[in-house]
Amino acid sequence: MDRRRDPNTATPSLKSLALKSPARKSLRALVVLATAVVGLSGCSGFGPKDPAEALLACPKVSIIRDLSEVTVLRPGGRDLTDLESRAALADFSGNCEYTSAGVTVNVNVFLIAERGPAMKSDSAKYQYFVALAKPDDSIVSKVYFDTDVAFPAGQPRAGSKEELAPKIPLPKDANAKDWKVYLGFQLTPEQLAFNRAQLKR
């Protein structure tokens, strides 16, 4: 799978994430501000790159809700005073290209991050994944990516744009519209439990 990244880019509108704490509200405010700057819309622009392929729809791309955010606490930390950083997969845009070898899904994923009171360095590392699923929802591949977000001096927030190009091998003229592309952070059991507890509030 091809991948490029542009660090410290602005980010578009946040998908339906449950932002409850004050830190989460400030993260949302960042995304709203970036929306005014960039003006991108995630899945609304997702379609074949070539107009001649209009009948061949793109696979559905989704950010998994439970895995759309990651909260990093310092070792042994239990609450937000121990917060090192927090990040969210905020939105995506892109298109797809049909070839005789299959379908390439060009996805731009926008990641935003916010530093916490316990953070000692000026950068944070996160791991996310891209998974491909057949129409019956069975996963055929899952690829992991590590990404670093650098915080400019004196700035509490930063972001990046991850450019991905997963490929679906299909016979010529086969339609990929029922395939799926799933995006999410690779979380520890504790981080996943934290996300689910926040979503229930």
C-alpha positions in Angstrom: 0.0 0.0 0.0 1.4 3.4 -1.0 1.6 6.2 1.7 2.7 9.8 1.9 2.2 12.3 4.7 2.2 16.1 5.0 2.9 17.3 8.6 1.2 20.1 10.3 -1.6 20.7 7.8 -5.0 22.2 8.6 -7.8 19.7 9.0 -11.5 19.6 7.9 -14.7 19.0 9.8 -14.7 16.4 12.6 -16.9 13.3 12.1 -19.4 12.3 14.9 -17.0 11.9 17.8 -18.1 12.1 21.4 -16.2 15.0 22.8 -17.0 15.4 26.5 -14.1 16.7 28.5 -12.8 20.3 28.3 -9.7 19.0 26.4 -12.0 17.3 23.9 -14.0 20.5 23.4 -10.8 22.4 22.6 -9.9 19.6 20.1 -13.3 20.1 18.5 -12.7 23.9 18.4 -9.5 23.3 16.5 -11.3 21.3 13.8 -14.1 23.8 13.4 -11.5 26.5 12.9 -9.6 24.3 10.3 -12.9 23.8 8.4 -13.2 27.5 7.7 -9.6 27.5 6.4 -9.6 24.3 4.3 -13.3 23.8 3.5 -12.9 20.1 2.6 -15.8 17.6 2.9 -14.9 14.0 3.6 -16.9 11.3 2.1 -19.2 13.7 0.1 -16.5 14.0 -2.6 -15.7 10.3 -2.8 -16.2 8.9 -6.4 -14.3 7.6 -9.4 -11.6 9.8 -10.6 -12.5 9.2 -14.3 -16.1 10.5 -15.2 -16.3 7.6 -17.6 -16.2 5.2 -14.7 -19.3 6.8 -13.0 -21.2 3.5 -13.0 -18.3 1.9 -11.1 -18.6 3.3 -7.6 -15.9 3.6 -5.0 -15.7 1.4 -2.0 -17.2 2.8 1.2 -14.6 4.5 3.4 -15.3 4.7 7.2 -13.5 5.9 10.3 -14.5 3.4 13.0 -16.1 5.4 15.8 -14.6 3.5 18.8 -11.2 3.8 17.2 -11.3 7.4 15.9 -9.5 8.9 18.9 -6.5 7.9 21.0 -5.7 9.2 24.5 -2.1 8.8 25.7 -1.5 8.9 29.4 1.9 8.8 31.0 2.9 5.5 32.5 0.8 4.7 35.5 -1.6 7.7 34.7 -5.3 7.5 35.6 -6.9 10.8 34.7 -6.5 13.9 32.5 -3.8 15.4 34.7 -1.7 12.5 33.4 -2.5 13.3 29.8 0.5 13.4 27.4 -1.5 13.9 24.2 -4.7 13.1 22.4 -5.3 12.7 18.7 -8.3 12.1 16.4 -8.7 10.9 12.8 -10.8 13.9 12.0 -12.0 13.4 8.4 -11.0 12.1 4.9 -11.4 12.8 1.3 -10.4 11.2 -2.0 -11.3 9.2 -5.0 -10.8 5.8 -6.7 -9.2 4.7 -9.9 -10.2 1.5 -11.9 -7.6 -0.3 -13.9 -7.3 -3.8 -15.4 -5.6 -4.9 -12.2 -8.3 -3.7 -9.8 -9.2 -0.5 -7.9 -6.9 1.9 -6.2 -8.6 3.9 -3.4 -6.8 7.3 -3.0 -7.6 8.4 0.6 -6.4 11.6 2.3 -6.8 11.2 6.1 -6.7 14.2 8.3 -5.2 13.7 11.8 -5.2 16.3 14.5 -3.4 16.2 17.9 -3.4 18.1 21.1 -0.7 18.1 23.8 -1.6 17.5 27.4 -0.2 18.8 30.7 2.1 15.7 31.2 3.7 15.9 27.8 7.5 16.5 28.0 8.6 16.5 24.4 7.5 18.4 21.3 6.3 15.4 19.3 3.9 12.5 19.7 3.8 9.1 17.9 0.6 7.4 17.0 -0.3 4.2 15.2 -3.3 3.8 12.9 -4.4 1.1 10.5 -6.1 0.7 7.1 -8.2 -2.4 6.6 -9.9 -3.7 3.5 -13.1 -5.8 3.7 -15.0 -7.8 1.2 -18.8 -7.2 0.7 -19.5 -9.8 3.4 -17.4 -7.7 5.8 -14.6 -10.2 6.1 -11.2 -8.5 6.4 -8.7 -9.4 3.7 -5.9 -7.1 4.7 -4.9 -4.8 7.6 -1.9 -2.5 7.3 -0.4 -0.5 10.2 1.3 2.9 10.0 3.3 4.9 12.5 3.0 8.6 12.3 4.8 11.4 14.2 3.1 14.8 14.9 5.5 17.6 15.8 4.1 20.5 17.8 5.5 23.9 16.8 7.1 25.9 19.7 4.4 27.4 21.9 1.6 25.7 20.1 -0.7 23.2 21.9 -2.1 21.6 18.7 -0.9 20.3 15.4 -2.0 18.0 12.6 -1.0 16.0 9.5 -2.5 14.7 6.3 -1.9 11.1 5.6 -2.1 10.2 1.9 -2.9 6.5 1.4 -3.6 4.3 -1.7 -4.9 0.8 -0.8 -5.4 -1.4 -3.8 -8.2 -3.9 -4.3 -7.4 -6.7 -6.8 -10.5 -7.2 -8.9 -11.1 -8.5 -12.4 -11.6 -5.9 -15.2 -15.0 -4.2 -15.1 -15.8 -5.7 -11.6 -17.5 -3.1 -9.3 -15.9 -2.4 -5.9 -18.9 -0.5 -4.6 -19.7 -3.1 -1.9 -16.1 -3.3 -0.6 -15.1 -1.3 2.5 -12.1 0.6 3.7 -11.9 0.9 7.5 -9.6 3.5 9.2 -8.8 3.7 12.9 -6.2 4.0 15.6 -4.5 0.8 16.9 -5.4 1.0 20.6 -4.4 -0.8 23.7 -7.3 -2.5 25.6 -7.1 0.4 28.1 -7.4 3.1 25.5 -10.3 1.3 23.8 -12.1 1.0 27.2 -11.5 4.7 27.8 -13.0 5.6 24.4 -16.1 3.5 24.9 -16.6 5.0 28.4 -16.5 8.5 26.9 -19.0 7.6 24.2 -21.5 6.3 26.8 -21.5 9.7 28.7 
